[in-house]
Amino acid sequence: MTTPEPQPVYLGGPRFQTDPAELYREMRRDHGAVAPVVLDGDVPAWLVLGYRELHQVTSDPALFSRDSDLWNQWDNIPADWPLLPMIGRKQPSILYTVGARHGERAAMISEALESVDPFELKGYAEQIADELIDALCGKGACDLIAQYAMLLPLRVLARIYGFADAQGPGLVSAMNDMINGREGALEGQRHLGGSMFALLAAKQAAPGPDVVSHMLANRAGFTLEEVAQDLMVMMAAGHQPTADWIGNSLRLMLTDDRFAASLAGGRHSVGEAMNEVLWEDTPTQNVAGRWTSRDTKLGGRHIAAGDLVLLGLAAANSDPHVRADTGALTGGNNAFFSFGHGEHRCPFPAQEVAEVIARTGIEVLLDRLPDVDLAVPAHALSRRPSPWLRGLTELPVTYTPTPALGATR
Ligand code: HEM
C-alpha cells in the first residue's frame, strides 16, 4: 500500500509568523525539496525549499521565467485577488521584463546606483539617523520599528535618488501608508507616483549628480513611464527589506546572548549580526515568482508548463544539505539566497547601498543610545502576518534619556 501524498500547504496563516523555520522543516519532511502549496483563493503553486533546486531555478531564467503571462491559472484569478499587486500581469517594471531587455534594464539601474559615492552615502545615512534619534533620545523609551527602522531607509534613498530633503518625510509616510495597505494606502500611492513624475521632469530639465539623472542619461530607449516604474521598484524594494534588516538585526542583538556582550563593548559584531540575520531571519522569506516555459522536472516532481514556482529563500538558506546544525555563527559566509540569485537577483550595487544604510543605522543607534534594552520579554515580540516579507510589528526599547545633538554633529 502506498502512503497518500500529503495535502498542499496553505501559504499563509499564523505559522509563517510564529515559527516559519519549523514549518519549512515539516514541509521538507513531508514533501521533499519542492512542495505543493496553495495561495489565497486555493490557487496552486510550488514552493522551492531545497538549496540546490533553488539554484537550478534561479540560474535558468528561460525555463523558469519572470514572465507572468505564462501562468496557466489566469482564468481562475479574480479581478480583486489580494495577491495581484505582487503577482501581477503585464506590469511594465523590471520585475516582469525578460531576456536581453531585462539585462539592459538591470544595467541601467546598476550603473545608476554604482554612481553613488559610498562615503557620501554613509554620511547621509549618519545625518538622517542622527536626526531621527534626536526626535526620540530625550524620551527614554520608543518603538524602534515605527520610530526608527521604518523611517530611515527611504529617507536616505530619496536623497541619493535626487529628491529634495524637504520631501523625505512625506515620501516615507506615503510609502509606509501604501505598504500598510489600510487607510491612506491609495493616497500614499498617488503621492509617490506624483512625486516621482515631478522628479523625473525636473531631472530631465536640469540633471544633477543623482541616481535618477544617471538613469535618464543612460536609459537605453526605455520610456519615461518605464523609468518611473523602475524608480517605484527601487523605492519600494529598497525600503521595507532594508527596514526589516535593521529591525531583525537589532532584535537579534538585543535578545541573543552571543551578541549581548558586544552591544556595550563595541560595534565589531554589527556586521556579524546582520549576516546572521540574512541566513536565519532574512527579510525576504519567499519571493513570487517564476513561471515554467515548458513541462519540466524539479526536485523529482513534474512541473507543468505555466506553473507558478515560488522561491523559498528562507527555507533554502536552512537546507540541511548545505547547513550543518552546529549552532555556530555564520561569520562572513554569504552564500545565502537572501538577495536571490542569477539574472533577476537584487542588483549588487543595490545590495551594497542597503548594507551601508542598515549598518550605519544600527551603528549610529548603538552609539547614541548605548544602554538600549528591550522593554518587553523577548517572547512578546511579534512578526507581521506575512509569508513574504519577515519583520517585526514593534521593537519596544528603553534607554537613558540624552539630549538631542541638533541637526549636525
Ligand atoms: C537599497 C536597497 C535596495 C534596492 C534599491 C533594491 C532593488 C532591487 C531591484 C531593482 C530588484 C529587481 C531586480 C530584477 O528584477 O532584475 C531587486 C530584487 C531583489 N531584492 Fe532588492 N533592493 C534593495 C534591498 C534589498 C534587501 C535589503 C533585500 C533582502 C535582504 C533585497 C532582496 C531582493 C531579492 C530577494 C530580490 C530578487 C527577487 C527575484 O529573484 O525575483 N533587496 N531588488
Boltz pocket constraint, residues with backbone or C-beta under 6 A from the ligand:
constraints:
  - pocket:
      binder: B
      contacts: [[A, 94], [A, 95], [A, 96], [A, 102], [A, 106], [A, 109], [A, 157], [A, 230], [A, 233], [A, 234], [A, 235], [A, 237], [A, 238], [A, 239], [A, 241], [A, 242], [A, 245], [A, 282], [A, 283], [A, 284], [A, 287], [A, 288], [A, 289], [A, 337], [A, 338], [A, 339], [A, 340], [A, 341], [A, 343], [A, 344], [A, 345], [A, 346], [A, 347], [A, 350], [A, 351], [A, 353], [A, 354]]
      max_distance: 6.0
